[in-house]
Amino acid sequence: MRTSTFNIHGFTNNDEILSSNGHLIARKFFSSENASSYDKTVRLATFYKDSLWKKEMVALLGGKNKLILDLACGTGILSSYIRQKSAQSRIVGTDLTFEYLKHAKSRQKYLLLTNSLAEFLPYKNDSFDVILSSYLAKYSNISAMVKEHWRVLRKGGTVIFHDFTYPHFKIMKILWHAYFRILNQFGKVIPSWRDVFSNLDKVIQRNQWVNSLLKELDLTGFSLISKKYCTCGTAAIVWAIKE
């Protein structure tokens, strides 16, 4: 097990801690203090790639979706794109941070919202036709999350995951580290985003969520498992079917 030197508020994390207590890190990163500035921050911090990645996720939706779960919905950005693609579907959003849910509700009054963890979903078996999540996988206990997806997903349903990844190519690694050094400087003058800008690179670099997710999806029984790396390997989308 590799050991990390990454600290948030005084505790040291290794890969095992990151997978089991990732929601604690997410709570520190995404708080009531930065909910109002999230939309602008994610647009600028990803050079507007966030919307492109989310639209690629939505493009994987089938045409006859009925009930869709937007897991870790945040302020409802992904849900708004889902609505454009599948206007007749019902969308349920869930997130850790209540203040983010308030912003999601103000954006889309029709959203049904809950406050919960990805590993313990408050829904009945076989509830959803599609489950999507953006920027969630790196904070999750992958095994527990995939089992919950299987439980609440209907037969024939689709799961779609998206998150940041550490690039493979040398030139992109150099650019990636330079970019996060710049973000770290911004974090010193923007208190509500200090934890994120100071530590997100370490979370991404030390997390192998794509490989772990592919393995767990297969072990759990999902089929047609696929992956796609985006923007020179700085993000990835993984999807599969429960048959």
ABEGO torsion letter per residue (X at the ends): XBBBABBBGGBBBBAAAAAAAAAAAAAAABBAAAAAAAAAAAAAAAGGAAAAAAAAAAAABBAABABBBBBGAEAGAAAAAAAAABAABBBBBBBABAAAAAAAAAABAABBBBBBBAABBABBBGABABBBBBGAAAABBAAAAAAAAAAABBBGBBBBBBBBBBBABAAAAAAAAAAAAAAAAAAAABAAAAAAAAAAAAAAAABBAAAAAAAAAAAAGBBGBBBBBBGGGABBBBBBBBX
